[in-house]
Amino acid sequence: MVLEIFRRGASAPPEQKASATGPAIAYHGSGRVAWSPRDSVSLTKTGFTANPVGFRAVKLIAEAAAALPLVLQDAERRYDMHPVLSLIKRPNPAQGRAELFEALYGQLLLSGNAYVEVVGALDELHVLRSDRMSVVPGKDGWPIAYEYAVGGRKHRFDMTQEVTPICHIKSFHPQDDHYGLSPLQAAATAIDVHNSASRWSKGLLDNAARPSGAIVYQGSDAGATMASDQYDRLIYEMETHHQGARNAGRPMLLEGGLDWKPMGFSPSDMEFQKTKEAAAREIAMAFGVPPMMLGITGEATYANYQEANRAFYRLTVLPLATRVAASISDWLSAIAGEDVQLKPDLDQVPALAAERDQQWSRVAGASFLTDAEKRALLGLPALAEE
């Protein structure tokens, strides 16, 4: 994909910016805090690739949203065949509809931004990596270009032409004019806590899941200390023969005035496990995934899994998919020269089957509504006039 961008040919980006404050706005970073960096690259590493809760939450939302069936319609009819539908079905030679939308939703969840490129007149669609894209604002603050940087090279997408090559979808960010806010940023503290608790657990396992205790040296004289060579030998023996899972339970031979004082955990020492579970629930809450669906123990907010799954689709998946589909359809409509609307087909979502059945029954039984009004309430296009 990267090679394809540069193979299409593009002049080198001009050195002079349109605005003196443009670089400050376009390349504004979120900075660092005391625990870990909050930039999208670092957060993706710590919150997605290195955290099972964040990984599963992103995968669950992205796969569910990408699997939603989409319909294309205008004010008069619903299309079975259309250039936009053909493009969505097979966006590029390497990806199908589900793969492209899963990558799009994944980028949006991880960085708060998603960039889709169109090639030619509805020939191909590509999702570009958000960490490589930068906004170049004009004098009025609106983006006049996007720069895609990789391997020391840059490709500039001109946004001043009639047909814009980039569709930028971003989450709401109250303090940034050009970039969106990622759920990972809101959950960054909980992710740090969860990862630290996991490392703590790993350390306990490496030491037989308990503090190993203390070795007390009792010399012949009060206040006597061990010689340096004796101390180094003791440390070596401990690390070699008495640490790690494979050495758990091995008896210890003490000599020369050494005495073993075992230690155990107090209730307060065990609070880290509850802290880890609380952090996992906070991560799930930031992404809008019911903890029950991620296998997180604790209080059950929903009565059963089916109810949690319905809430997950209604409160998280559908709002995200509807907003993304609307942005994509508005962008492609301008390119195609037709006003069409792309949206999820709610009647084909199994999790919402009971709700849709009730809505269809209520609307069909409303005798005071005309057929046109009933179709409008159900999201269907108007009937063609005969």
WOMO-V672206 format. One record per pair of residues at least 24 apart in sequence whose ideal C-beta (glycine too) atoms are under 10 Angstrom apart, sorted by the first residue. I is the first residue (numbers start at 1). J is the second residue. If there is no record, write none. Layout:
BEGIN
i: <I;I>
j: <J;J>
END
This chain:
BEGIN
i: <1;1;1;1;1;1;1;1;1;2;2;2;2;2;2;2;2;3;3;4;4;4;4;4;4;5;5;5;5;5;5;5;5;5;6;6;6;6;6;6;8;8;8;9;10;10;10;10;10;10;10;11;11;12;12;12;12;13;13;13;13;13;13;13;13;14;14;17;17;17;17;17;17;18;18;18;18;18;18;18;19;19;19;19;19;19;19;20;21;21;21;22;22;22;22;22;22;22;22;23;23;23;24;25;25;25;25;25;25;25;25;25;26;26;26;26;26;26;26;26;26;26;26;27;27;27;27;27;28;28;28;28;28;28;29;30;30;30;30;30;30;30;30;33;33;33;34;34;35;35;35;35;35;35;35;36;36;36;36;36;36;37;38;38;38;38;38;39;39;39;40;40;40;40;40;40;40;40;40;40;40;40;41;41;41;41;42;42;43;43;43;43;43;43;43;43;43;44;44;44;44;44;44;44;44;46;46;46;46;46;46;47;47;47;47;47;47;47;47;47;47;47;47;47;47;48;48;48;48;48;49;50;50;50;50;51;51;51;51;51;51;51;51;51;51;51;52;52;52;52;52;52;53;53;53;53;53;53;53;53;53;53;53;53;53;53;53;53;53;53;54;54;54;54;54;54;54;54;54;54;54;54;54;54;56;56;56;56;56;56;56;56;57;57;57;57;57;57;57;57;57;57;57;57;57;57;57;57;58;58;58;58;58;58;58;58;58;58;59;59;59;59;60;60;60;60;60;60;60;60;61;61;61;61;61;61;61;61;61;61;61;61;61;61;62;62;62;62;62;62;62;62;62;62;62;62;62;63;63;63;63;63;63;64;64;64;64;64;64;64;64;64;64;64;64;64;65;65;65;65;65;65;65;65;65;65;65;65;65;65;65;65;65;65;66;66;66;66;66;66;66;66;66;66;66;66;66;66;67;67;67;67;67;67;67;68;68;68;68;68;68;68;68;68;68;68;68;68;68;68;69;69;69;69;69;69;69;70;70;70;70;70;70;70;70;70;70;70;71;71;71;71;71;71;71;71;71;71;71;71;72;72;72;72;72;72;72;72;72;73;73;73;73;73;73;73;73;74;74;74;74;74;74;74;75;75;75;75;75;76;76;76;76;76;77;77;77;77;77;78;78;78;78;78;79;79;79;79;82;82;82;82;83;83;83;83;83;83;83;84;84;84;84;84;84;84;84;84;84;85;85;86;87;87;87;87;87;87;87;87;87;88;88;88;88;88;88;88;90;90;91;91;91;91;91;91;91;91;92;92;92;92;92;92;92;93;94;94;95;95;95;95;97;99;100;100;100;101;101;101;101;101;101;102;103;103;103;104;104;104;104;104;105;105;105;105;105;106;107;107;107;107;108;108;108;108;108;108;108;108;108;109;109;109;109;109;109;109;110;110;110;111;111;111;111;111;111;111;111;112;112;112;112;112;112;112;112;112;112;112;112;112;112;113;113;113;113;113;113;113;113;113;113;114;114;114;114;114;114;114;114;114;115;115;115;115;115;115;115;115;116;116;116;116;116;116;116;116;116;116;117;117;117;117;117;117;117;118;118;118;118;118;118;118;118;119;120;120;121;121;121;121;122;122;122;125;125;125;128;128;128;128;130;130;130;130;130;133;133;133;133;134;134;135;135;135;135;135;135;135;135;136;137;137;141;141;142;142;143;143;143;146;162;162;163;163;163;163;163;164;164;164;165;165;166;167;167;167;167;167;167;167;167;168;168;169;169;169;169;169;169;170;171;171;182;183;183;183;183;183;183;184;184;184;185;186;186;186;186;186;187;187;187;187;187;187;187;188;188;189;189;189;190;190;190;190;190;190;190;190;190;190;190;191;191;191;191;191;192;193;193;193;193;193;193;193;193;194;194;194;194;194;194;194;194;194;195;195;196;196;196;196;197;197;197;197;197;197;197;197;197;198;198;198;200;200;200;200;201;201;201;204;204;205;205;205;206;206;206;206;206;207;207;207;207;207;207;208;208;208;208;208;208;208;208;209;209;209;210;210;210;210;210;211;211;211;211;211;212;212;212;212;212;212;212;213;213;213;213;213;213;214;214;214;214;214;215;215;215;215;215;215;216;216;216;216;216;216;217;217;217;217;217;218;218;218;218;219;219;220;224;226;226;226;230;230;234;274;287;288;288;288;288;288;288;289;289;289;290;290;306;306;309;309;309;310;310;310;310;310;310;311;312;313;313;313;313;313;313;313;314;314;314;314;314;317;317;317;317;318;318;318;318;318;318;321;322;341;341;343;344;345;346;346;347;347;347>
j: <92;94;95;117;126;127;128;129;150;128;129;132;148;150;151;153;155;150;151;92;94;117;119;124;126;117;119;126;128;148;150;153;155;157;148;150;151;153;154;155;119;120;155;155;148;153;154;155;156;157;158;155;156;153;154;155;156;136;145;147;149;153;154;155;156;145;156;136;137;138;139;144;145;136;137;138;139;140;144;145;136;137;138;139;140;141;144;139;137;139;141;135;136;137;138;139;141;143;144;134;136;137;137;135;136;137;141;143;176;177;178;179;134;135;136;137;143;145;146;147;177;178;179;134;135;136;147;178;135;175;176;177;178;179;179;173;175;176;179;181;182;185;188;188;189;192;189;192;188;189;191;192;193;195;196;188;189;191;192;195;196;188;182;184;185;188;189;111;131;185;107;110;111;112;113;129;130;131;179;182;184;185;110;111;130;131;184;188;110;111;182;183;184;185;187;188;191;106;107;110;111;130;131;182;184;184;188;191;192;194;195;110;182;183;184;185;187;188;190;191;192;194;195;283;286;106;109;110;184;191;110;191;194;195;198;184;187;190;191;192;194;195;198;279;280;283;194;198;280;283;294;295;187;190;191;194;195;276;279;280;281;282;283;284;287;289;291;294;295;296;109;110;183;184;187;190;191;194;195;280;283;284;286;287;283;284;287;289;293;294;295;296;109;183;184;187;280;283;284;285;286;287;288;289;291;293;294;316;102;105;106;108;109;110;183;184;287;289;102;105;106;109;284;287;289;293;294;312;316;317;102;105;106;108;109;183;287;288;289;312;316;317;320;321;98;101;102;103;104;105;106;107;108;109;110;317;320;98;101;102;105;106;317;102;105;289;309;312;313;316;317;318;320;321;349;351;101;102;104;105;106;108;109;313;316;317;318;319;320;321;322;324;325;344;96;97;98;99;100;101;102;103;104;105;106;317;321;324;97;98;101;102;317;321;349;98;101;313;317;318;320;321;322;325;343;344;345;346;348;349;97;344;345;346;347;348;349;97;101;321;325;328;329;342;343;344;345;348;325;341;342;343;344;345;346;347;348;379;380;381;325;329;332;333;338;340;341;342;343;329;340;341;342;343;379;380;381;333;338;339;340;341;381;382;339;340;341;381;382;381;382;383;384;385;380;381;382;383;384;341;345;379;380;381;338;340;342;381;336;338;340;342;121;122;332;335;336;338;340;122;328;329;332;333;335;336;338;340;342;340;342;122;118;122;123;124;125;328;332;335;336;122;125;325;328;329;332;342;124;125;116;118;119;123;124;125;126;127;117;119;123;124;125;126;127;124;124;126;124;125;126;127;125;127;125;126;127;125;127;321;324;325;328;127;127;128;129;128;167;169;324;328;169;317;320;321;324;130;131;133;169;182;169;170;171;180;182;183;320;323;324;171;182;183;184;287;288;320;182;183;184;170;171;179;180;181;182;184;185;169;170;171;172;173;176;179;180;181;182;183;184;185;186;168;169;170;171;173;178;179;180;181;182;167;168;169;170;171;180;324;327;328;146;148;157;166;167;168;169;170;165;166;167;168;169;324;327;328;331;332;146;148;155;157;165;166;167;163;164;165;166;167;331;332;335;165;165;335;163;335;336;337;332;335;336;167;328;332;155;157;166;168;168;170;179;180;182;157;166;168;179;178;179;159;166;168;170;176;177;178;179;178;177;178;177;178;177;178;168;177;178;178;334;335;331;334;335;336;337;331;334;335;331;335;331;324;327;328;330;331;332;334;335;327;331;323;324;326;327;328;331;327;320;323;286;283;285;286;287;288;289;283;286;287;286;282;283;285;286;287;279;282;283;284;285;286;287;283;286;279;282;283;275;276;278;279;280;281;282;283;284;285;286;279;280;282;283;286;279;272;275;276;278;279;280;282;283;275;276;277;278;279;280;281;282;283;276;279;272;275;276;279;272;273;274;275;276;277;278;279;280;272;276;279;272;273;275;276;272;273;276;265;272;244;245;248;243;244;245;247;248;242;243;244;245;247;248;242;243;244;245;247;248;249;250;245;248;265;248;262;263;264;265;262;263;264;265;269;238;242;243;252;260;262;263;252;260;261;262;263;264;259;260;261;262;263;252;254;258;259;260;261;254;257;258;259;260;261;254;256;257;258;259;256;257;258;259;256;257;257;257;256;257;258;256;258;258;298;316;312;315;316;317;319;320;315;316;317;315;316;351;354;350;351;352;349;351;352;353;354;355;351;351;344;346;349;350;351;352;355;346;349;351;352;355;344;349;351;352;343;344;346;349;351;352;349;346;379;381;379;379;379;378;379;378;379;380>
END
